[in-house]
Amino acid sequence: MGRNMRRRAGALIVGAIAAALVLSGCSGGDFTPTFSPKPQVEGSLPSEVQDQLKGAVQRAMAASGSSGALLGVWAPWSGSYVTGLGTVAAGDKTPVSTDMSFRIGDVTRLMTCDVLYALADRGTVKLDASITEYVSGVPDLQDVTLLDLCNGTSGIGSSAAIATPMWLNNPDRQWDPKELASYGLAQDRTPAHTGYRDSDAGYLLLGQALERATGQTASQLIRQYVTAPLGLDATSLPGPKAAAPSPEPALNGSYLPQVDGAYQCAKPADITVSSSSNGYTDSGVVSTIKDLGRYMQAEAAQALREKKTPKRFGSPLPVADGAPSWYKATGGGYLVGSMIGQHGGTPGYLTAAYSDPASGFTVVVVLNDSTVGSAFIGDLAFELSAIASKVPAGKGRTAPEFALPFTPEDYAKAVDGAAVCPLPQG
């Protein structure tokens, strides 16, 4: 073999080893995450269940001013239903297809916490380390740990109320995460460690800390520790210059302008093209419906964890005073009965994704208008989950002992009550 050929072969071998390490999610070959979803019955859910699910999503589309939606439901004991509804944009006849990419909003938080726990399991960071060890300029956060930022117990406020108008008016602007987080840091704080508080600023700071601890970008970390190990080829955290969901084709995103206080439901504003720095490690990841369904099943099963202690979802807190006892938060997500997941929005998109670890039952839903807000998409996901959770078992299978503490009607009323656009009559 000639010298050039030997060099080329050596380079190929080195490249293959490096690729294998990235795909395994390891930095030194010490742990290779594996995930096998629950055995899934082939075929579709019963037609009457599909009709119920489709009807609920179409009503939510009308209520929110969305032209399109994506829905994925996987009931391993019965079948699945993965579909696109509506069109990619108002006035556009292109139908929504299940291969379209979209921004996953607050589901990104789960992935950011995946990276934190992966680094903690490997000894790169400590969960109880102060944020001030990694992020400068926040000396008053000495008592706030990395785990607090993941769990939502930092006491820090949210930036979205101040930042959203700027995102909508200047979508191309590239944000520094600390500048964006500063709007949340300026809000009155609650005592750390004492209760859950929804804080986008916390996840922005956590992303910065993880970058500083490793010398890698947040995009690289999510690739190494989340998407590559699970084979999520259509899922990524884009860099700040990325302008639209990728890969193509992408589902367009929009919001409803107001004129004299009235939402312009017939004239949504397109905001598909905007800087991904709006979301960063709080809400910046893009994915597809099938990738996100697989991710949620793996996430609920904690397939990416090397060490099973401390338990990431073991000590959840009520999401708010007076919240139902079955609705709690920790670990970057929400616990809804036995289901684990997250829901929320980013300019142009609302996404919810939940999965039951014991049965593998999973629901993912996306709307392409963000105006109505994060609670709306959560309510829709709960309605859809209640509908599909009762689906009968397929031939030769047994339905699991799986029940949710609410009915479809409970959340259908909530969806209707939050409508910002006219609902269909009848």
PAKE-367434 format. One record per residue (C-alpha): x, y, z; residue in one letter. Coordinates in Angstrom, 3 decimals. Layout:
<sites>
((X Y Z) A);
...
</sites>
This chain:
<sites>
((0.000 0.000 0.000) M);
((1.443 3.433 -0.980) G);
((2.063 6.233 1.546) R);
((-0.853 8.324 0.304) N);
((-3.209 5.359 0.435) M);
((-2.064 4.512 3.993) R);
((-2.631 8.112 5.067) R);
((-6.066 8.097 3.469) R);
((-6.981 4.808 5.145) A);
((-5.724 6.101 8.494) G);
((-7.789 9.248 8.128) A);
((-10.867 7.212 7.317) L);
((-10.346 5.046 10.414) I);
((-9.860 8.087 12.665) V);
((-12.947 9.692 11.162) G);
((-14.996 6.547 11.705) A);
((-13.913 6.325 15.351) I);
((-14.777 9.970 15.930) A);
((-18.168 9.504 14.299) A);
((-18.844 6.435 16.411) A);
((-18.081 8.366 19.583) L);
((-20.449 11.148 18.583) V);
((-23.187 8.697 17.646) L);
((-22.811 6.903 20.953) S);
((-23.093 10.178 22.830) G);
((-19.782 9.483 24.592) C);
((-16.633 11.486 24.957) S);
((-14.495 8.517 25.855) G);
((-16.490 5.381 25.123) G);
((-17.544 5.037 28.763) D);
((-21.301 4.908 28.163) F);
((-23.388 4.149 25.105) T);
((-27.072 5.045 25.444) P);
((-29.449 2.510 23.977) T);
((-33.163 2.782 23.426) F);
((-35.768 0.339 22.164) S);
((-39.332 1.666 22.138) P);
((-42.215 -0.429 23.391) K);
((-43.329 -2.973 20.762) P);
((-45.750 -1.049 18.562) Q);
((-48.801 -2.611 16.944) V);
((-48.545 -2.030 13.225) E);
((-51.390 -0.151 11.600) G);
((-53.564 2.794 12.451) S);
((-55.716 3.619 15.436) L);
((-59.427 2.858 14.960) P);
((-61.109 5.257 12.529) S);
((-63.519 6.606 15.150) E);
((-60.590 7.556 17.398) V);
((-58.829 9.195 14.472) Q);
((-61.959 11.210 13.752) D);
((-62.123 12.415 17.362) Q);
((-58.460 13.400 17.356) L);
((-58.707 15.129 14.008) K);
((-61.831 17.018 15.054) G);
((-60.176 18.259 18.259) A);
((-57.112 19.523 16.400) V);
((-59.148 21.201 13.671) Q);
((-61.216 23.024 16.286) R);
((-58.011 24.147 18.004) A);
((-56.661 25.347 14.656) M);
((-59.730 27.526 14.200) A);
((-59.545 28.826 17.774) A);
((-55.877 29.768 17.455) S);
((-55.862 31.100 13.889) G);
((-53.517 28.328 12.735) S);
((-53.560 27.284 9.091) S);
((-51.793 24.006 9.754) G);
((-51.037 21.385 12.380) A);
((-49.071 18.198 12.909) L);
((-50.260 15.356 15.115) L);
((-48.603 12.161 16.242) G);
((-50.216 9.605 18.561) V);
((-48.562 6.288 19.383) W);
((-50.483 3.735 21.469) A);
((-48.161 0.690 21.334) P);
((-50.941 -1.743 22.307) W);
((-53.311 -0.520 19.576) S);
((-51.718 1.438 16.703) G);
((-50.639 4.915 15.706) S);
((-51.917 8.014 13.973) Y);
((-49.439 10.463 12.447) V);
((-50.832 13.141 10.177) T);
((-50.625 16.680 8.899) G);
((-53.738 18.866 8.841) L);
((-54.487 22.066 6.956) G);
((-52.024 24.021 4.846) T);
((-48.533 25.383 5.447) V);
((-49.760 28.998 5.491) A);
((-52.952 31.010 5.166) A);
((-53.761 31.466 1.487) G);
((-51.340 28.688 0.518) D);
((-52.807 25.463 -0.832) K);
((-49.760 23.340 0.046) T);
((-50.954 20.672 2.487) P);
((-49.067 20.006 5.703) V);
((-47.038 16.797 5.443) S);
((-45.535 14.667 8.206) T);
((-41.957 15.197 6.994) D);
((-42.082 18.948 7.657) M);
((-39.760 20.474 10.244) S);
((-40.832 23.012 12.866) F);
((-39.563 24.776 15.994) R);
((-40.339 22.681 19.084) I);
((-40.500 25.574 21.564) G);
((-40.192 24.712 25.247) D);
((-39.657 20.996 24.585) V);
((-36.069 22.205 24.077) T);
((-35.825 22.539 27.868) R);
((-35.918 18.767 28.267) L);
((-32.958 18.410 25.896) M);
((-30.976 21.088 27.712) T);
((-31.508 19.181 30.957) C);
((-30.533 15.946 29.178) D);
((-27.149 17.524 28.515) V);
((-26.830 18.690 32.124) L);
((-27.489 15.205 33.477) Y);
((-25.186 13.588 30.902) A);
((-22.340 15.888 31.954) L);
((-23.112 15.328 35.645) A);
((-23.162 11.551 35.171) D);
((-19.700 11.820 33.562) R);
((-18.331 14.085 36.288) G);
((-17.870 17.105 34.028) T);
((-20.163 19.280 36.164) V);
((-21.900 18.949 39.507) K);
((-25.639 19.393 39.733) L);
((-25.259 21.476 42.874) D);
((-22.609 23.789 41.393) A);
((-23.481 27.489 41.498) S);
((-24.296 29.157 38.203) I);
((-21.705 31.786 39.153) T);
((-18.937 29.206 38.617) E);
((-19.666 29.293 34.893) Y);
((-21.496 32.510 34.023) V);
((-20.011 35.888 34.895) S);
((-21.942 39.027 35.767) G);
((-24.542 37.326 37.980) V);
((-22.970 37.448 41.464) P);
((-26.386 37.738 43.104) D);
((-27.168 34.206 41.880) L);
((-24.556 32.584 44.109) Q);
((-27.197 30.367 45.740) D);
((-28.706 29.236 42.412) V);
((-27.416 25.866 41.209) T);
((-27.374 24.274 37.779) L);
((-30.034 21.874 39.042) L);
((-32.206 24.814 40.114) D);
((-32.058 26.159 36.557) L);
((-33.146 22.788 35.170) C);
((-35.869 22.184 37.749) N);
((-37.364 25.685 37.599) G);
((-36.500 26.392 41.242) T);
((-34.103 29.304 40.674) S);
((-36.691 31.972 41.496) G);
((-35.701 33.872 38.334) I);
((-38.411 35.528 36.247) G);
((-39.208 35.119 32.568) S);
((-38.034 37.238 29.649) S);
((-40.804 36.419 27.160) A);
((-43.263 39.184 28.076) A);
((-40.672 41.851 27.296) I);
((-38.863 40.082 24.463) A);
((-41.824 38.810 22.426) T);
((-42.766 42.188 20.879) P);
((-39.132 42.654 19.840) M);
((-39.012 39.160 18.344) W);
((-42.128 39.854 16.296) L);
((-41.020 43.308 15.149) N);
((-37.410 42.393 14.405) N);
((-37.271 38.621 13.822) P);
((-33.840 38.695 12.146) D);
((-32.054 40.106 15.196) R);
((-29.441 37.799 16.671) Q);
((-29.555 37.746 20.451) W);
((-26.832 37.111 22.967) D);
((-28.302 34.647 25.483) P);
((-27.234 36.708 28.485) K);
((-28.837 39.851 27.058) E);
((-32.065 37.952 26.479) L);
((-31.920 36.425 29.947) A);
((-31.414 39.883 31.480) S);
((-35.102 40.693 30.996) Y);
((-36.011 37.776 33.236) G);
((-33.242 38.565 35.714) L);
((-34.680 42.068 36.097) A);
((-38.032 40.716 37.316) Q);
((-38.797 40.394 41.009) D);
((-37.511 37.049 42.212) R);
((-38.867 34.412 44.493) T);
((-36.581 32.565 46.973) P);
((-34.497 29.852 45.305) A);
((-35.209 26.152 46.038) H);
((-38.694 26.856 47.445) T);
((-41.082 26.348 44.534) G);
((-41.463 25.994 40.791) Y);
((-41.417 29.077 38.578) R);
((-41.590 29.013 34.777) D);
((-38.409 30.815 33.700) S);
((-37.086 30.918 30.160) D);
((-34.154 32.986 31.478) A);
((-33.094 30.044 33.635) G);
((-32.685 27.738 30.632) Y);
((-30.799 30.424 28.706) L);
((-28.332 30.713 31.595) L);
((-28.096 26.924 31.886) L);
((-27.161 26.665 28.222) G);
((-24.378 29.204 28.706) Q);
((-23.079 27.365 31.753) A);
((-22.916 24.061 29.872) L);
((-21.036 25.709 27.027) E);
((-18.502 27.225 29.428) R);
((-18.055 23.935 31.293) A);
((-17.238 21.986 28.135) T);
((-15.870 24.449 25.596) G);
((-18.501 23.216 23.147) Q);
((-21.478 25.016 21.690) T);
((-24.975 24.169 22.869) A);
((-25.681 22.873 19.360) S);
((-22.760 20.451 19.609) Q);
((-23.772 19.319 23.089) L);
((-27.353 18.534 22.089) I);
((-26.061 16.699 19.039) R);
((-23.579 14.654 21.085) Q);
((-25.727 13.796 24.077) Y);
((-29.271 13.780 22.703) V);
((-29.935 13.588 18.991) T);
((-27.056 11.403 17.797) A);
((-27.512 8.639 20.388) P);
((-31.215 8.428 19.535) L);
((-30.754 8.653 15.766) G);
((-32.759 11.879 15.511) L);
((-31.339 12.976 12.170) D);
((-33.925 15.711 11.613) A);
((-33.529 17.290 15.063) T);
((-31.003 19.974 15.977) S);
((-30.366 23.234 17.787) L);
((-29.460 25.632 14.963) P);
((-26.820 28.291 15.355) G);
((-27.931 31.916 15.833) P);
((-27.713 32.699 12.136) K);
((-30.222 30.014 11.194) A);
((-33.328 31.730 9.852) A);
((-35.947 29.018 9.285) A);
((-36.663 25.473 10.448) P);
((-34.525 22.931 8.649) S);
((-34.385 20.423 6.987) P);
((-36.781 21.259 4.194) E);
((-39.685 21.109 3.793) P);
((-40.627 23.329 6.744) A);
((-43.991 24.189 8.217) L);
((-44.524 27.953 8.072) N);
((-45.012 29.784 11.357) G);
((-47.191 32.832 11.998) S);
((-48.731 35.198 14.548) Y);
((-51.884 37.314 14.481) L);
((-51.417 41.098 14.371) P);
((-53.883 43.285 16.245) Q);
((-55.794 46.250 14.865) V);
((-57.710 48.331 17.418) D);
((-57.305 45.468 19.875) G);
((-58.800 42.835 17.549) A);
((-56.778 39.888 16.264) Y);
((-56.566 39.740 12.479) Q);
((-57.476 36.069 12.132) C);
((-57.819 36.295 8.355) A);
((-54.435 37.981 7.910) K);
((-51.758 36.230 9.959) P);
((-48.208 37.563 9.717) A);
((-45.585 35.071 8.557) D);
((-42.629 34.702 10.928) I);
((-41.131 31.476 9.602) T);
((-37.869 33.278 8.931) V);
((-36.445 34.471 12.249) S);
((-33.206 34.032 14.171) S);
((-33.028 30.815 16.153) S);
((-31.227 32.831 18.861) S);
((-34.718 33.851 20.022) N);
((-34.940 30.459 21.693) G);
((-31.415 29.072 22.167) Y);
((-31.417 26.414 24.922) T);
((-34.873 27.402 26.139) D);
((-36.918 26.957 22.950) S);
((-34.642 26.911 19.892) G);
((-34.551 23.265 18.741) V);
((-36.152 22.206 15.447) V);
((-37.487 18.722 14.708) S);
((-40.089 16.664 12.851) T);
((-43.170 14.916 14.223) I);
((-41.689 11.413 14.025) K);
((-38.349 12.443 15.515) D);
((-40.102 14.176 18.372) L);
((-42.305 11.159 19.051) G);
((-39.253 8.899 19.310) R);
((-37.468 11.435 21.496) Y);
((-40.351 11.664 23.949) M);
((-40.590 7.898 24.336) Q);
((-36.860 7.753 25.073) A);
((-37.047 10.760 27.383) E);
((-39.888 9.314 29.438) A);
((-37.905 6.086 29.790) A);
((-34.769 8.100 30.717) Q);
((-32.834 6.107 28.135) A);
((-30.078 8.736 27.925) L);
((-29.127 8.485 31.610) R);
((-25.947 6.697 32.561) E);
((-26.777 6.841 36.263) K);
((-30.323 6.479 37.498) K);
((-29.689 8.510 40.658) T);
((-30.497 11.154 41.503) P);
((-33.886 10.559 39.957) K);
((-34.515 13.393 37.545) R);
((-38.303 13.364 37.862) F);
((-38.441 11.950 41.379) G);
((-39.357 15.066 43.384) S);
((-41.720 17.209 41.293) P);
((-43.318 20.402 42.577) L);
((-46.789 21.843 41.933) P);
((-46.755 24.048 38.834) V);
((-48.657 26.753 40.720) A);
((-50.670 27.362 43.856) D);
((-53.983 25.572 43.522) G);
((-52.838 23.373 40.637) A);
((-54.247 19.821 40.510) P);
((-52.202 17.340 42.517) S);
((-51.432 15.366 39.355) W);
((-49.887 18.371 37.550) Y);
((-46.296 19.027 38.632) K);
((-42.952 20.142 37.255) A);
((-39.258 19.272 37.521) T);
((-36.331 18.160 35.372) G);
((-37.130 20.591 32.561) G);
((-40.618 19.232 32.036) G);
((-44.091 18.649 33.401) Y);
((-45.551 15.527 34.958) L);
((-49.197 15.089 33.963) V);
((-50.528 12.067 35.755) G);
((-48.069 9.363 34.726) S);
((-47.006 11.211 31.577) M);
((-43.765 13.187 31.240) I);
((-43.346 15.998 28.739) G);
((-43.348 19.685 28.006) Q);
((-45.376 22.251 26.091) H);
((-44.891 25.808 25.002) G);
((-44.172 28.127 22.153) G);
((-41.713 30.200 20.196) T);
((-42.583 32.855 17.594) P);
((-44.711 31.117 14.967) G);
((-45.181 27.722 16.628) Y);
((-46.823 25.974 19.577) L);
((-45.685 22.445 20.450) T);
((-46.630 19.890 23.089) A);
((-45.070 16.446 23.556) A);
((-45.882 13.896 26.281) Y);
((-45.171 10.219 26.879) S);
((-46.031 7.592 29.500) D);
((-42.874 5.667 30.482) P);
((-44.629 2.432 31.422) A);
((-46.759 1.950 28.301) S);
((-44.944 4.065 25.712) G);
((-48.166 5.974 24.976) F);
((-47.094 9.234 23.325) T);
((-48.805 12.353 21.998) V);
((-47.157 15.163 20.018) V);
((-49.071 18.094 18.544) V);
((-47.935 21.261 16.734) V);
((-49.839 24.377 15.656) L);
((-48.325 26.936 13.288) N);
((-49.505 30.103 15.024) D);
((-48.146 31.148 18.410) S);
((-50.555 33.976 19.288) T);
((-52.842 32.144 21.703) V);
((-49.969 31.131 23.981) G);
((-48.359 28.159 25.676) S);
((-51.201 27.088 27.970) A);
((-53.422 26.529 24.924) F);
((-51.202 23.881 23.351) I);
((-50.895 22.130 26.702) G);
((-54.665 22.003 27.047) D);
((-54.955 20.586 23.536) L);
((-52.356 17.907 24.264) A);
((-54.219 16.888 27.418) F);
((-57.492 16.666 25.481) E);
((-55.872 14.514 22.787) L);
((-54.205 12.298 25.395) S);
((-57.518 11.693 27.158) A);
((-59.143 10.727 23.850) I);
((-56.429 8.319 22.707) A);
((-55.555 6.750 26.068) S);
((-58.778 4.720 26.033) K);
((-58.170 3.143 22.642) V);
((-58.836 -0.623 22.686) P);
((-56.054 -3.166 22.359) A);
((-55.171 -4.666 19.011) G);
((-55.467 -8.358 18.225) K);
((-53.383 -10.445 20.595) G);
((-52.457 -7.445 22.764) R);
((-53.629 -6.256 26.154) T);
((-54.371 -2.631 26.967) A);
((-52.202 -1.381 29.865) P);
((-53.551 -0.230 33.184) E);
((-53.152 3.368 32.160) F);
((-55.516 6.177 33.026) A);
((-55.392 9.965 33.049) L);
((-57.029 12.034 35.806) P);
((-59.165 14.102 33.443) F);
((-61.549 13.706 30.517) T);
((-61.441 14.998 26.930) P);
((-64.380 17.265 27.754) E);
((-62.424 18.966 30.551) D);
((-59.816 20.265 28.160) Y);
((-62.051 20.725 25.138) A);
((-63.784 23.386 27.238) K);
((-60.423 24.940 28.112) A);
((-59.402 25.065 24.438) V);
((-62.693 26.688 23.429) D);
((-62.472 29.139 26.310) G);
((-59.053 30.371 25.200) A);
((-60.053 30.976 21.549) A);
((-58.788 34.172 19.952) V);
((-60.532 33.500 16.612) C);
((-64.111 32.445 15.773) P);
((-64.949 28.809 16.414) L);
((-66.791 26.728 13.832) P);
((-70.525 26.532 14.499) Q);
((-72.368 23.280 15.101) G);
</sites>
